[in-house]
Amino acid sequence: MNKFYILSAILHGLVIFFLLGFAKDEELKFKEKNTMVVSVKNRRAISNNTNVNSVKENEKKEDAKEEKIKPQEKSLEKEVVREKIKKIVKKENIKKKNLENKKQDDKEQKNKSDKIKDSYNEFKDQNRFLQGEDGVFTAVSLDGIEYEILKEVDPQYPVKARKIGYNGIGSVKVKFLVDTDGTIKEIKFVSGESKFGFREEVEKALKKWKFKPIIYKGKVIKVHFEKEFKFKKN
């Protein structure tokens, strides 16, 4: 009986020992499970949630920025394209205008040249006109040419002839050219008295003559004149 009680007590002790040990292991596992593991999972969950939210917020902000920037960029690109098109159109219009002006100028120049050419042909067809190096035509004769003398001075009887007692009637024939401004040029003596100062008096008088510019068929021309001066002693 005593052995049986002792054995029973040992068995109960072992059972209690194992039960206590198991309870401690379970408690430890329970603590680990409900504290460490759970806290770690919670931390991860919180961290993950925070990151996701911040990422989403950042993405929303970036999207909002892009939405704002894209219309601005598109608007800017359109404006740049418009400016380029305006410049191209402006250049083309300028080129077109310059070309039209050039054509008009060429046409006017051609018309002027044709008129001048026709006018020159009219003069050239007549043998009484000569064209000089300056392009001005000179009439050889006065046929069909109207002129007007603005100032005409008669030559005086030479003092030399009076001093020597010359009583003859002096006569001098001369040719001269009326220039485009109406002045007298190229005085040439053809015949007549060559002594006693008669020619000098003729030349002196002619240099004082003045013609109105002579116009023939719309052009100012030069004209050759021939005149005879006669001197009579008073």
Secondary structure, DSSP 8 states (H G I E B T S, - for coil): -HHHHHHHHHHHHHHHHHHHHHHHHHHHHHHIIIIIIHHHHHHHHHHHHHHHHHHHHHHHHHHHHHHHHHHHHHHHHHHHHHHHHHHHHHHHHHHHHHHHHHHHHHHHHHHHHHHHHHHHHHHHTSTTEEE-TTS-EEESS-TT----EEE-------HHHHHTT--S-EEEEEEEEE-TTS-EEEEEEEEE--STTHHHHHHHHHTT-EE---EETTEE-EEEEEEEEEE---
